Amino acid sequence: MFLTNPVALIGNDAGGVVEARCIRMELGEPDAKGRRKPQPVAGSEFAVPIDVVLVAFGFDPVPIFAAGNSDRIEVNAWGGVVVDANQMTSVPGVFSGGDSVRGPDLVVRAVVDSRKAADGIHRYLQELSPAPARP
Ligand SMILES: Cc1cc2nc3c(=O)[nH]c(=O)nc-3n(C[C@H](O)[C@H](O)[C@H](O)COP(=O)(O)OP(=O)(O)OC[C@H]3O[C@@H](n4cnc5c(N)ncnc54)[C@H](O)[C@@H]3O)c2cc1C
């Protein structure tokens, strides 16, 4: 259903789901970038009978699980990985990019980040062990 937002899932005593409560959305006025943001239509709530919910895709980062130094990787309030200009995280030698840094975005931007990270990794490794001076 286009321009429809689920607002609640209703369960039964057996732990199953029985109803999705939804609301109709409409496109608002264009913002400064010309994008029309969906907004709820007041009083348009309706119910859809259901017995299963599949969360088809999500736009939240997978939480970083504590392993090695990974729990020291700084994340922002949304859970996105914080990186410097070289795509390096708060853990030296650990780099990140793409959706985990930017949030939901485009493949091309993930590719740009990976190219920047490759340069950053190269520079980082060179600083760790500079190439021997040529005779
Ligand atoms: C439904 C949908 C449609 C989209 N359509 C478009 C489109 O038309 N055009 C476009 O440009 N972009 C589109 N995007 C966005 C695009 O897919 C992303 O911006 C892009 O894939 C980001 O690349 P990424 O490498 O940062 O992350 P991902 O492609 O998400 O890659 C991250 C990888 O890390 C793996 N991973 C996660 N946790 C771990 C772990 N602990 N250990 C090992 N591996 C792990 C995951 O399995 C995954 O393979 C779409 C996204 C969605 C969800």
The ligand as an SDF file (V2000), in Angstrom:
LIG
                    3D

 53 58  0  0  0  0  0  0  0  0999 V2000
   15.2510   -2.0090   -0.3760 C   0  0  0  0  0  0  0  0  0  0  0  0
   16.4430   -1.1610   -0.7440 C   0  0  0  0  0  0  0  0  0  0  0  0
   16.5410   -0.6640   -2.0390 C   0  0  0  0  0  0  0  0  0  0  0  0
   17.6420    0.1100   -2.4080 C   0  0  0  0  0  0  0  0  0  0  0  0
   17.7270    0.5890   -3.6860 N   0  0  0  0  0  0  0  0  0  0  0  0
   18.8120    1.2890   -4.0820 C   0  0  0  0  0  0  0  0  0  0  0  0
   18.9530    1.7500   -5.4220 C   0  0  0  0  0  0  0  0  0  0  0  0
   18.0840    1.5320   -6.2840 O   0  0  0  0  0  0  0  0  0  0  0  0
   20.0600    2.4470   -5.7540 N   0  0  0  0  0  0  0  0  0  0  0  0
   21.0520    2.7120   -4.8360 C   0  0  0  0  0  0  0  0  0  0  0  0
   22.0490    3.3390   -5.1980 O   0  0  0  0  0  0  0  0  0  0  0  0
   20.9390    2.2820   -3.5650 N   0  0  0  0  0  0  0  0  0  0  0  0
   19.8590    1.5820   -3.1560 C   0  0  0  0  0  0  0  0  0  0  0  0
   19.7460    1.1350   -1.8630 N   0  0  0  0  0  0  0  0  0  0  0  0
   20.8050    1.4910   -0.9150 C   0  0  0  0  0  0  0  0  0  0  0  0
   22.0440    0.6140   -1.1040 C   0  0  0  0  0  0  0  0  0  0  0  0
   21.6580   -0.7500   -1.0920 O   0  0  0  0  0  0  0  0  0  0  0  0
   23.0070    0.9020    0.0270 C   0  0  0  0  0  0  0  0  0  0  0  0
   23.2850    2.3030    0.0850 O   0  0  0  0  0  0  0  0  0  0  0  0
   24.3280    0.1620   -0.1620 C   0  0  0  0  0  0  0  0  0  0  0  0
   24.0930   -1.2160   -0.2940 O   0  0  0  0  0  0  0  0  0  0  0  0
   25.2600    0.4390    1.0190 C   0  0  0  0  0  0  0  0  0  0  0  0
   26.4110   -0.3570    0.8720 O   0  0  0  0  0  0  0  0  0  0  0  0
   27.2470   -0.7550    2.1320 P   0  0  0  0  0  0  0  0  0  0  0  0
   28.4190   -1.5360    1.6100 O   0  0  0  0  0  0  0  0  0  0  0  0
   27.5050    0.4450    2.9600 O   0  0  0  0  0  0  0  0  0  0  0  0
   26.2940   -1.6950    3.0270 O   0  0  0  0  0  0  0  0  0  0  0  0
   25.6170   -3.0870    2.6510 P   0  0  0  0  0  0  0  0  0  0  0  0
   25.3830   -3.2350    1.1900 O   0  0  0  0  0  0  0  0  0  0  0  0
   24.4400   -3.1970    3.5700 O   0  0  0  0  0  0  0  0  0  0  0  0
   26.7230   -4.1360    3.0510 O   0  0  0  0  0  0  0  0  0  0  0  0
   27.0280   -4.4260    4.4100 C   0  0  0  0  0  0  0  0  0  0  0  0
   27.4210   -5.8900    4.4560 C   0  0  0  0  0  0  0  0  0  0  0  0
   27.9590   -6.1840    5.7430 O   0  0  0  0  0  0  0  0  0  0  0  0
   27.4460   -7.4320    6.1460 C   0  0  0  0  0  0  0  0  0  0  0  0
   27.5270   -7.4890    7.6030 N   0  0  0  0  0  0  0  0  0  0  0  0
   26.7240   -6.8770    8.5100 C   0  0  0  0  0  0  0  0  0  0  0  0
   27.1280   -7.1810    9.7680 N   0  0  0  0  0  0  0  0  0  0  0  0
   28.1960   -7.9840    9.6330 C   0  0  0  0  0  0  0  0  0  0  0  0
   29.0560   -8.6270   10.5720 C   0  0  0  0  0  0  0  0  0  0  0  0
   28.9080   -8.4890   11.9020 N   0  0  0  0  0  0  0  0  0  0  0  0
   30.0550   -9.3910   10.0880 N   0  0  0  0  0  0  0  0  0  0  0  0
   30.2430   -9.5260    8.7490 C   0  0  0  0  0  0  0  0  0  0  0  0
   29.4540   -8.9390    7.8140 N   0  0  0  0  0  0  0  0  0  0  0  0
   28.4540   -8.1860    8.2600 C   0  0  0  0  0  0  0  0  0  0  0  0
   26.0350   -7.4790    5.6090 C   0  0  0  0  0  0  0  0  0  0  0  0
   25.5830   -8.8110    5.4880 O   0  0  0  0  0  0  0  0  0  0  0  0
   26.2340   -6.8260    4.2340 C   0  0  0  0  0  0  0  0  0  0  0  0
   26.5630   -7.7670    3.2360 O   0  0  0  0  0  0  0  0  0  0  0  0
   18.6720    0.3660   -1.4700 C   0  0  0  0  0  0  0  0  0  0  0  0
   18.5690   -0.1510   -0.1750 C   0  0  0  0  0  0  0  0  0  0  0  0
   17.4690   -0.9070    0.1870 C   0  0  0  0  0  0  0  0  0  0  0  0
   17.4010   -1.4750    1.5930 C   0  0  0  0  0  0  0  0  0  0  0  0
  1  2  1  0
  2  3  1  0
  2 52  2  0
  3  4  2  0
  4  5  1  0
  4 50  1  0
  5  6  2  0
  6  7  1  0
  6 13  1  0
  7  8  2  0
  7  9  1  0
  9 10  1  0
 10 11  2  0
 10 12  1  0
 12 13  2  0
 13 14  1  0
 14 15  1  0
 14 50  1  0
 15 16  1  0
 16 17  1  0
 16 18  1  0
 18 19  1  0
 18 20  1  0
 20 21  1  0
 20 22  1  0
 22 23  1  0
 23 24  1  0
 24 25  2  0
 24 26  1  0
 24 27  1  0
 27 28  1  0
 28 29  2  0
 28 30  1  0
 28 31  1  0
 31 32  1  0
 32 33  1  0
 33 34  1  0
 33 48  1  0
 34 35  1  0
 35 36  1  0
 35 46  1  0
 36 37  1  0
 36 45  1  0
 37 38  2  0
 38 39  1  0
 39 40  1  0
 39 45  2  0
 40 41  1  0
 40 42  2  0
 42 43  1  0
 43 44  2  0
 44 45  1  0
 46 47  1  0
 46 48  1  0
 48 49  1  0
 50 51  2  0
 51 52  1  0
 52 53  1  0
M  END
$$$$
